[in-house]
Amino acid sequence: MHKSLYGLRQAPRSWFSKLSTKLRSLGFNESKADTSLFLLQKFNSVIYILIYVDDILIIGSSAFVINNIIHSLQATFAVKDFGSLTYFHGVEALWCTDGMYLTRRKYIVDLLKRSKMENAKPCSNPMASNCPFCNV
């Protein structure tokens, strides 16, 4: 799979086409807003699958349906299930009792460290709202 994904020019397109066909056979529809997002509404549950290169994020309202989808995908593809979402392409997922919060805190902290500004003093408004060049 590694060679087929990264070794040939058209391999990613072929892999995505094969994955899309499999997802459609499972009842998923492509989002009109983003072709890498697939939606499934079935048995009073909603499942979203987001594809980014060779990473797949599956989110839904039914753990049972998600597990069935993972098992169906394992029949065709090499799938590794990393469990509950914690981090996905720069977005950190924090779980709490009333749901999940998405944050870019880790990205911001890393950016501050790279620019050697992690000890900078925070302020509520970093720039004056009445500066002469704000209306340019």
PyMOL commands that set and color helices and strands:
alter all, ss='L'
color gray80, all
select helices_A, chain A and resi 2-6+11-25+63-74+105-114
alter helices_A, ss='H'
color red, helices_A
select strands_A, chain A and resi 29-30+37-42+45-52+55-60+87-88+91-96+99-103
alter strands_A, ss='S'
color yellow, strands_A
deselect
rebuild
show_as cartoon
